[in-house]
Each structure stands twice: as C-alpha cells, then as structure tokens.
Amino acid sequence: MQVQVSGHHLDVGDALRTHATERLQAAVTKYFDRPVDGQVTFSKQGHEFRADASAHLSSGMRVNAQGAANEVYASFEAALERLEKRLRRYKRKLKNHNNNNKAPLPAESFPSFVIEAGDELEEMPEDAQPVIIAEGTTAVPVLSVGDAVMQMDLSDVPVVVFRTRGDGGLNLVYRRTDGNIGWIDTGRDVARDAQKA
C-alpha cells in the first residue's frame, strides 16, 4: 500500500510521516488485504491541527475521515479512529451481503473542473465567465442505490453521482438538510411510466 503524507501550509517531518504511514497501513490492512493507496494531509486551522486521512480500496470504494486536535499527532489519531470505524462498518456490510471477493467497481471517467467561488457580495456582469482553477477527470462508478449511499457515508461527502446497473442512467444521492438522504434518478422515463399506469 502506497501512502502519501503531506502538509497544507505546514511542514511535515520524517517522524510524523513515518508514524502516519505505518499507522494507516496497519489500520487498513487489518480489515482489507488488498488496499490500493492512502493519503494523509495535515493542516493548521487557527490553534488546532487538522488531519484528513483517506484510503482507496481495491473494490473501488474510497474511505475518508477527518480529525482535529490541539496537537498534530492527536489530530491524526482522531482521524484514524474515524477511518477505522468506517472500514469496520464497510467490512461488516460486505460480510452480511457475502461480497468479500467483489470485483472492482466499473466506472467511466468524465471531465471535471474546479471553479473559483467568487465573492457573494460582488456584483457580476451577466456575460462574466467563471474562472477555472483546475481541470481533471472524475470517475462515475456503476452502483446500486444502497452502495451509493454507503459510498457517501464512507467518503463523508455530501453528494455521490453514479450510474445504475439496470438502465445505466445517471443518478445521484445527497444528504438533505433534514438529515435524510435524497435520490435523483435521471434514468427513469417518466412519460413511459405514466403510459403504463
């Protein structure tokens, strides 16, 4: 397992890099024997340190966790504890569904862009074009709705875009402000469904 340890506006020494690499490898291999890679990013926010840890599993799932504390090692341990909890939950779900030897998730890559947010108070002319900060690709996996919800929980992201196995339509699940999960299914033909009724 390859682990990348970096700091965001923070110098990460060899001792911290070694500690984070060894602990993340041990935590992930405790539950999965074929992890692909991992990443740990340290940053300082005010008087607190923040650690963002992620592990990319051979099944295609990505597990993310964050931790914050007054000390950099404690922030990493908090993130690692959350990551291990999510890995344990995912492993238990796989065992319950007998998916231990699951093949990697099929996915298509699409262009993705990071656009500058801009100032909300600033008045923008109608013909203004957004400033593109970064370009890349994003993988859109083929998942069931349940797997997409699990991916959203494991990754700790607000939205997951995916294709369904049945009709291949583009779908997304998202966390609503009331705490529930919303699902948008663009693959259903509403007009055809209305004719059947």
Backbone bond lengths (Angstrom), bond angles and torsions (degrees), N, CA, C in turn:
res aa  C-N    CA-C-N  psi(-1)  N-CA   C-N-CA  omega(-1)  CA-C   N-CA-C  phi
1 M - - - 1.460 - - 1.523 108.50 -
2 Q 1.315 115.46 128.53 1.457 120.93 177.44 1.523 108.75 -93.66
3 V 1.326 116.67 130.64 1.459 121.58 179.74 1.523 108.56 -122.41
4 Q 1.316 116.05 127.77 1.461 121.84 177.08 1.527 107.61 -105.04
5 V 1.325 116.36 122.49 1.461 122.10 178.89 1.519 107.84 -114.99
6 S 1.332 117.01 126.09 1.458 120.54 -178.39 1.520 110.38 -143.52
7 G 1.316 115.09 166.52 1.454 121.25 177.84 1.514 109.81 -122.00
8 H 1.304 116.38 141.89 1.457 122.32 177.14 1.527 106.26 -102.84
9 H 1.345 116.50 106.47 1.458 122.71 -174.57 1.529 110.80 56.89
10 L 1.336 115.42 36.38 1.459 121.67 -177.36 1.520 108.10 -153.36
11 D 1.324 117.20 132.77 1.459 121.14 179.32 1.526 109.09 -83.74
12 V 1.329 115.98 122.79 1.465 121.15 179.52 1.529 107.46 -100.46
13 G 1.311 116.67 117.54 1.459 121.24 -179.14 1.516 112.49 -78.36
14 D 1.326 115.83 170.53 1.467 121.15 -179.15 1.526 112.47 -62.98
15 A 1.339 117.53 -38.11 1.468 120.69 -178.77 1.533 110.75 -63.54
16 L 1.323 116.96 -46.42 1.470 120.96 178.87 1.522 110.67 -65.71
17 R 1.333 117.13 -41.27 1.465 121.75 179.36 1.535 110.28 -61.03
18 T 1.323 117.53 -45.83 1.471 121.84 179.46 1.520 110.84 -64.85
19 H 1.331 116.50 -44.92 1.463 121.12 179.66 1.535 111.16 -59.41
20 A 1.328 116.53 -48.62 1.464 120.81 -178.24 1.524 111.18 -64.83
21 T 1.326 117.52 -41.01 1.464 121.25 -179.59 1.524 110.86 -63.18
22 E 1.326 116.57 -49.72 1.468 120.36 -177.58 1.520 112.18 -65.08
23 R 1.334 117.07 -42.43 1.472 120.28 -178.27 1.523 111.51 -68.79
24 L 1.340 117.67 -39.72 1.461 120.04 179.10 1.523 110.93 -67.33
25 Q 1.327 117.10 -43.09 1.466 120.45 177.79 1.529 110.67 -60.05
26 A 1.318 116.83 -44.94 1.468 120.55 -179.33 1.523 111.16 -63.63
27 A 1.330 117.15 -41.91 1.464 120.76 -178.16 1.520 111.50 -65.70
28 V 1.329 117.54 -42.98 1.466 120.70 -176.64 1.521 111.11 -73.99
29 T 1.335 117.88 -43.90 1.474 119.90 -179.42 1.522 112.26 -70.00
30 K 1.308 118.09 -14.72 1.470 121.83 174.05 1.535 110.88 -63.76
31 Y 1.331 116.27 -32.30 1.456 121.43 -177.55 1.529 113.73 -108.17
32 F 1.326 117.76 -31.57 1.464 121.41 -176.70 1.520 109.32 -133.11
33 D 1.330 116.31 132.11 1.457 119.96 -175.87 1.520 113.81 -88.33
34 R 1.339 119.21 -7.73 1.464 120.65 -178.60 1.530 112.38 -131.02
35 P 1.344 118.69 55.70 1.469 118.20 176.16 1.524 110.35 -69.90
36 V 1.304 116.64 149.45 1.459 121.34 -178.16 1.525 110.51 -87.49
37 D 1.320 116.95 -59.12 1.457 119.91 -179.98 1.517 110.49 -158.00
38 G 1.335 114.56 170.69 1.454 120.87 179.42 1.515 109.79 -143.40
39 Q 1.318 115.16 163.11 1.448 120.08 179.92 1.519 109.11 -147.53
40 V 1.331 115.78 138.52 1.461 122.30 175.33 1.523 107.11 -130.88
41 T 1.333 116.23 128.75 1.460 121.37 178.00 1.523 108.31 -125.17
42 F 1.327 115.61 126.95 1.456 121.92 177.93 1.526 108.97 -103.97
43 S 1.336 115.92 142.90 1.459 120.70 175.37 1.522 108.74 -148.28
44 K 1.305 115.70 163.83 1.468 121.09 178.59 1.514 107.99 -116.93
45 Q 1.345 115.54 126.60 1.458 121.53 179.29 1.525 107.69 -124.05
46 G 1.314 116.09 102.59 1.463 120.30 -176.44 1.511 109.89 67.38
47 H 1.328 116.44 -122.44 1.465 120.63 179.14 1.535 112.36 -95.33
48 E 1.327 117.39 -1.32 1.464 121.19 -178.03 1.522 112.15 -106.22
49 F 1.337 114.21 152.03 1.452 120.86 170.83 1.524 107.50 -98.74
50 R 1.330 115.89 146.83 1.466 121.40 178.24 1.514 108.28 -125.43
51 A 1.316 115.62 137.65 1.463 122.13 176.32 1.519 108.21 -121.52
52 D 1.339 116.54 127.70 1.462 122.97 174.99 1.520 106.64 -111.96
53 A 1.320 116.94 117.90 1.467 121.67 -179.08 1.525 108.99 -117.88
54 S 1.334 116.11 140.10 1.460 120.26 176.98 1.514 109.23 -143.43
55 A 1.323 115.02 151.18 1.466 122.17 176.89 1.515 107.76 -133.92
56 H 1.324 115.96 130.81 1.457 122.32 176.78 1.514 106.59 -100.77
57 L 1.327 116.83 118.30 1.458 122.06 -176.13 1.518 111.01 -92.04
58 S 1.328 116.52 159.37 1.465 120.59 -178.41 1.529 112.03 -66.57
59 S 1.330 117.93 -17.64 1.463 120.91 177.38 1.523 111.88 -75.86
60 G 1.342 116.92 -9.42 1.456 120.97 -178.14 1.517 112.83 101.17
61 M 1.309 117.53 -13.09 1.460 121.09 179.58 1.526 110.03 -76.07
62 R 1.306 116.10 144.91 1.464 122.22 174.91 1.521 107.23 -117.05
63 V 1.327 116.09 129.78 1.459 122.62 -178.98 1.522 107.72 -111.51
64 N 1.329 117.52 126.31 1.465 123.12 -179.13 1.515 110.33 -121.64
65 A 1.335 116.01 150.67 1.466 121.30 174.67 1.519 108.75 -155.55
66 Q 1.328 115.94 152.47 1.453 122.09 178.61 1.512 109.40 -127.45
67 G 1.319 114.88 153.29 1.459 120.70 175.84 1.513 109.25 -146.22
68 A 1.332 117.06 148.25 1.463 121.64 178.89 1.516 108.86 -136.87
69 A 1.340 115.69 141.88 1.464 121.73 178.73 1.522 108.31 -162.29
70 N 1.331 115.40 171.37 1.460 120.39 179.18 1.517 112.36 -76.20
71 E 1.330 117.83 -12.45 1.464 122.79 -178.65 1.522 108.40 -125.77
72 V 1.327 118.11 141.04 1.460 122.06 -172.00 1.531 111.90 -63.78
73 Y 1.331 118.68 -40.49 1.465 120.80 179.09 1.529 111.07 -66.34
74 A 1.323 116.81 -38.62 1.469 120.88 179.14 1.526 110.78 -66.28
75 S 1.336 117.59 -35.89 1.459 119.61 178.03 1.522 110.43 -64.96
76 F 1.345 116.68 -39.07 1.465 119.87 178.07 1.524 110.67 -66.40
77 E 1.324 117.42 -42.79 1.470 120.34 -179.88 1.524 111.05 -62.79
78 A 1.333 118.05 -37.01 1.471 120.88 177.28 1.530 110.37 -65.40
79 A 1.338 116.68 -42.56 1.468 120.05 178.18 1.517 110.65 -65.37
80 L 1.330 116.83 -41.63 1.463 121.04 -178.86 1.530 111.25 -65.41
81 E 1.322 116.84 -37.81 1.469 120.73 177.58 1.530 110.80 -61.69
82 R 1.328 117.01 -43.44 1.474 121.10 177.86 1.527 111.10 -66.44
83 L 1.332 116.25 -40.04 1.456 120.72 179.38 1.530 110.54 -63.35
84 E 1.333 116.58 -44.47 1.467 120.03 178.69 1.522 111.40 -62.49
85 K 1.319 117.55 -38.57 1.463 121.17 178.58 1.531 110.32 -62.58
86 R 1.324 116.87 -42.48 1.468 120.46 178.98 1.528 111.18 -68.54
87 L 1.332 117.18 -38.93 1.469 120.46 177.00 1.523 110.81 -63.11
88 R 1.325 116.48 -42.80 1.470 121.44 179.56 1.528 110.26 -62.76
89 R 1.335 116.87 -43.38 1.466 121.05 179.02 1.531 111.01 -63.73
90 Y 1.329 116.54 -42.66 1.469 120.79 179.20 1.525 110.56 -65.01
91 K 1.326 117.50 -43.14 1.475 121.63 179.17 1.532 110.13 -62.17
92 R 1.321 116.84 -41.89 1.464 120.95 178.87 1.526 110.51 -63.54
93 K 1.322 116.63 -40.80 1.468 120.31 179.31 1.527 110.59 -65.29
94 L 1.329 117.21 -40.28 1.465 120.66 176.99 1.530 111.28 -62.74
95 K 1.322 116.62 -42.64 1.474 120.01 179.53 1.524 110.82 -64.47
96 N 1.325 116.58 -39.30 1.460 120.41 179.52 1.522 112.16 -65.41
97 H 1.324 117.12 -27.33 1.457 120.80 -179.89 1.525 112.39 -104.58
98 N 1.326 117.27 9.05 1.471 122.83 179.83 1.517 111.89 52.30
99 N 1.319 116.38 45.93 1.459 121.38 -179.96 1.521 112.02 -111.44
100 N 1.339 118.42 31.64 1.463 120.97 -176.10 1.516 112.92 -59.27
101 N 1.312 118.49 -38.80 1.455 121.74 -176.80 1.529 110.90 -103.41
102 K 1.290 115.26 41.03 1.459 121.33 -177.54 1.527 110.29 -67.28
103 A 1.315 116.60 135.75 1.463 121.58 177.51 1.526 109.23 -72.09
104 P 1.323 117.51 157.19 1.465 119.36 177.11 1.528 110.95 -57.00
105 L 1.323 114.92 146.62 1.455 120.67 -178.49 1.520 110.23 -68.43
106 P 1.347 118.38 129.96 1.463 118.53 174.68 1.523 108.98 -69.00
107 A 1.331 115.85 146.19 1.465 119.75 -178.76 1.517 109.83 -152.27
108 E 1.328 115.27 151.49 1.460 122.54 173.46 1.518 107.55 -110.10
109 S 1.331 116.99 145.70 1.465 120.97 177.63 1.523 110.01 -99.24
110 F 1.319 115.16 136.17 1.452 122.37 178.89 1.522 108.88 -129.06
111 P 1.337 117.57 151.27 1.468 119.40 177.57 1.524 110.16 -62.95
112 S 1.336 116.10 142.51 1.459 120.62 175.88 1.525 108.35 -135.55
113 F 1.322 115.90 153.75 1.452 121.63 -175.25 1.516 109.88 -137.03
114 V 1.312 116.61 146.67 1.462 123.11 171.60 1.517 105.67 -107.21
115 I 1.332 116.12 122.99 1.465 122.06 -175.24 1.521 108.77 -112.27
116 E 1.325 115.66 137.42 1.450 121.54 179.84 1.531 109.68 -60.80
117 A 1.328 116.50 133.85 1.457 121.41 -175.96 1.521 112.05 -69.30
118 G 1.308 118.39 -39.76 1.464 120.10 -178.88 1.516 111.43 80.52
119 D 1.297 116.31 173.58 1.456 122.87 -178.71 1.523 108.94 -95.44
120 E 1.324 117.21 126.81 1.471 121.38 -178.11 1.522 111.94 -64.84
121 L 1.336 117.55 -30.79 1.455 120.77 -176.39 1.523 112.08 -81.62
122 E 1.318 116.53 -19.99 1.460 120.95 -177.37 1.526 110.22 -76.60
123 E 1.320 116.44 132.83 1.461 121.56 178.46 1.530 108.89 -79.49
124 M 1.331 117.93 126.42 1.463 122.51 -178.25 1.518 109.24 -103.51
125 P 1.335 118.09 136.18 1.462 119.76 174.20 1.533 110.18 -67.23
126 E 1.314 117.22 153.22 1.464 121.55 -176.62 1.513 113.25 -63.00
127 D 1.337 118.29 -31.61 1.461 120.90 -177.57 1.533 112.96 -90.57
128 A 1.330 118.20 9.49 1.467 121.62 -179.27 1.530 110.54 -70.51
129 Q 1.304 116.31 136.30 1.463 122.67 177.59 1.525 108.64 -99.13
130 P 1.333 118.56 140.48 1.464 119.77 179.29 1.528 110.57 -68.05
131 V 1.320 115.70 148.53 1.456 121.69 178.94 1.522 108.42 -85.14
132 I 1.340 116.34 121.14 1.464 120.71 178.88 1.517 108.15 -87.17
133 I 1.331 116.48 121.51 1.452 122.72 -178.28 1.523 110.85 -87.40
134 A 1.330 117.60 -40.77 1.466 121.43 -177.34 1.516 109.90 -148.33
135 E 1.330 115.56 151.75 1.455 122.26 175.75 1.524 108.21 -126.29
136 G 1.310 116.66 148.45 1.456 121.30 178.14 1.511 109.89 -168.56
137 T 1.319 115.62 -159.44 1.462 120.47 175.10 1.522 108.63 -126.69
138 T 1.294 115.31 151.16 1.456 122.55 177.63 1.520 108.27 -125.77
139 A 1.319 116.50 132.01 1.462 121.38 178.24 1.523 109.33 -82.59
140 V 1.325 116.91 129.96 1.462 122.78 175.94 1.528 106.33 -109.44
141 P 1.349 117.12 103.87 1.465 120.32 -173.99 1.525 112.85 -78.62
142 V 1.317 115.40 163.63 1.464 122.84 172.35 1.525 106.12 -94.79
143 L 1.333 116.50 116.39 1.466 122.35 -175.00 1.514 110.83 -138.70
144 S 1.318 115.69 161.21 1.457 120.02 165.80 1.530 106.51 -84.06
145 V 1.307 117.76 166.31 1.462 121.03 179.63 1.530 109.87 -61.71
146 G 1.331 116.55 -41.06 1.467 120.42 178.52 1.515 112.22 -61.47
147 D 1.347 116.37 -42.43 1.465 119.76 178.28 1.524 111.28 -66.53
148 A 1.333 117.43 -35.46 1.461 120.78 178.35 1.525 110.81 -65.89
149 V 1.328 117.01 -40.73 1.464 120.76 177.09 1.527 109.65 -64.51
150 M 1.347 116.78 -41.48 1.457 120.31 177.73 1.530 110.33 -63.26
151 Q 1.336 117.46 -41.48 1.469 121.66 177.96 1.523 110.45 -61.49
152 M 1.336 116.85 -40.16 1.455 120.96 179.14 1.528 110.59 -63.44
153 D 1.332 116.89 -43.04 1.458 120.70 179.07 1.521 111.94 -67.50
154 L 1.341 117.00 -43.25 1.463 120.83 -178.96 1.521 111.58 -66.74
155 S 1.324 116.32 -39.26 1.461 120.41 -176.61 1.518 112.55 -83.02
156 D 1.328 116.61 -14.44 1.459 121.46 -178.44 1.528 110.77 57.54
157 V 1.335 115.44 45.63 1.459 122.11 177.62 1.531 108.67 -114.76
158 P 1.338 118.56 156.02 1.461 120.10 -178.40 1.522 114.30 -79.36
159 V 1.362 118.42 -20.61 1.464 121.69 -174.63 1.527 109.70 -143.04
160 V 1.336 116.96 141.34 1.464 122.28 171.07 1.524 107.90 -128.22
161 V 1.336 116.34 124.73 1.460 122.89 176.43 1.525 106.87 -99.80
162 F 1.350 117.33 134.72 1.460 120.85 -176.37 1.514 110.22 -153.89
163 R 1.320 115.62 166.29 1.462 122.44 172.47 1.519 107.34 -107.05
164 T 1.327 116.00 147.92 1.461 119.48 178.46 1.518 110.21 -89.88
165 R 1.320 115.38 155.20 1.466 120.64 -179.81 1.522 111.49 -70.35
166 G 1.329 117.79 -37.22 1.454 121.77 -175.16 1.510 114.21 -67.39
167 D 1.328 117.04 -65.85 1.461 119.89 -175.16 1.524 113.28 -104.80
168 G 1.324 118.37 -5.23 1.459 121.56 178.51 1.510 113.81 71.39
169 G 1.329 116.66 9.84 1.458 120.30 -178.80 1.514 112.01 -71.02
170 L 1.302 115.42 154.49 1.448 121.73 178.75 1.523 108.86 -77.85
171 N 1.320 116.69 131.14 1.461 123.02 -178.09 1.519 108.82 -133.55
172 L 1.336 115.65 162.99 1.452 118.57 169.52 1.510 109.84 -148.44
173 V 1.329 113.98 146.35 1.460 121.08 172.49 1.520 106.31 -116.38
174 Y 1.329 116.35 146.83 1.455 121.07 -176.66 1.520 109.43 -149.25
175 R 1.331 114.82 155.80 1.452 120.34 177.96 1.525 108.30 -88.82
176 R 1.336 115.30 121.98 1.462 121.61 -178.94 1.523 110.17 -79.94
177 T 1.333 116.91 162.45 1.465 120.42 179.65 1.518 112.25 -66.19
178 D 1.355 117.79 -22.85 1.463 120.01 178.33 1.527 112.51 -84.41
179 G 1.354 117.76 3.41 1.460 121.75 177.50 1.521 114.36 95.64
180 N 1.325 117.02 -16.85 1.460 120.45 178.75 1.521 110.01 -79.28
181 I 1.336 115.71 175.20 1.456 121.41 -179.70 1.519 108.52 -109.37
182 G 1.331 115.79 131.24 1.460 121.22 176.25 1.520 109.77 -100.26
183 W 1.318 116.40 151.85 1.465 122.30 179.84 1.518 108.30 -134.27
184 I 1.324 117.55 125.04 1.461 123.11 175.84 1.513 107.27 -111.24
185 D 1.341 116.30 120.96 1.461 123.15 -177.55 1.522 108.18 -112.29
186 T 1.333 118.01 105.05 1.462 121.45 179.86 1.519 112.16 -89.09
187 G 1.340 117.31 -5.72 1.463 120.66 -176.91 1.514 113.86 -83.02
188 R 1.329 117.54 -17.55 1.464 120.15 -178.75 1.517 110.69 -76.69
189 D 1.289 116.13 137.97 1.457 122.04 176.22 1.530 106.91 -93.58
190 V 1.330 116.83 98.28 1.467 122.27 -175.24 1.529 111.10 -62.84
191 A 1.336 117.27 -38.88 1.471 120.16 -179.60 1.533 110.40 -64.71
192 R 1.347 116.66 -41.58 1.463 120.06 179.11 1.535 110.38 -65.76
193 D 1.348 117.15 -39.58 1.455 120.78 178.54 1.539 111.07 -64.10
194 A 1.335 116.51 -36.66 1.471 120.71 -179.39 1.531 109.90 -68.68
195 Q 1.340 118.41 -36.24 1.456 121.82 178.86 1.524 111.31 -67.55
196 K 1.325 117.14 -33.79 1.468 120.74 179.45 1.510 111.39 -69.04
197 A 1.336 117.23 -28.66 1.478 121.31 -175.04 1.475 113.27 -74.28
